Amino acid sequence: MDFKELKKFFIDIYQWCIDNIVVVSVVSGIIVLVGLGIGIYFIYEKNYEDSLKTKFDKSYLQYLSGSKDSAKQSESFKNFFDTLQEIASVNKNYDIVAIANIMLGDIYYNEGNSYNLSLNYYSKATNAPSVFLRVTAIFDVAQAYESLDNSDAALSNYEYIYKNYPDSYLAPVSMLGASKIYSYKGDQKSARAVLNELSNKYPNSSANYFVDLFGLVLTNHE
């Protein structure tokens, strides 16, 4: 396209815009409104998430302060627990919501007889924006399933972590958990294969402290 053709092209576009000024104005207005709407939405989301973080921080600090006073321990824990439930009930994919769900899961898990409830809360955090929180929640799900004697579901979650998040600090620990489950299921070959992979892939991981000990257990079962 030479200069004359290019010039004619832009003149034609300009003329079309003049001839269709109403259409151009409407479309431009819609684009501006959509842009403003998106901007307002993101500002609202950010402010709302920040308000939840502020509520969490305030409640947590009050809980820490109250836990030092035996007369206030029960009340401060209840207030913090209620705040966690309030935040966890928010239907938003925020990290602070994931944190609340994980903490509630921990509370019920540590009771020792509420594994189903803990599993419910942990599961809600497995899609957290933060990879750290996401992997933590998946690992907690695996442990909850293990406590519920659902070894297949636990194994599936352990494997998901070290196959999809190999750089996570929980990857080697998940491999140790998977190896243990394989051993319990009588599959010593798979159990040892996972241990060998753990040693080779994560030679500096603290999980390796248990590899030799667990390897002796595997040898005794072979």
Buried (B, 14 or more C-beta within 10 A) or exposed (E): EEEEEEEEEEEEEEEEEEEEEEEEEEEEEEEEEEEEEEEEEEEEEEEEBEEBBEBBEEBBEBBEEBBEEEEBEEEBBEBBBEBBEBBBEBEEEBBBBBBBBBBBBBBBBEEEEBBEBBBBBBBBBBEBEBEBBBBBBBBBBBBBBBBBEBBEBBBBBBBBBBEEBEEBBBBBBBBBBBBBBBBEEEBBEBBBEBBEBBBEEBEEBEBBEBBEEBBEEBEEEE
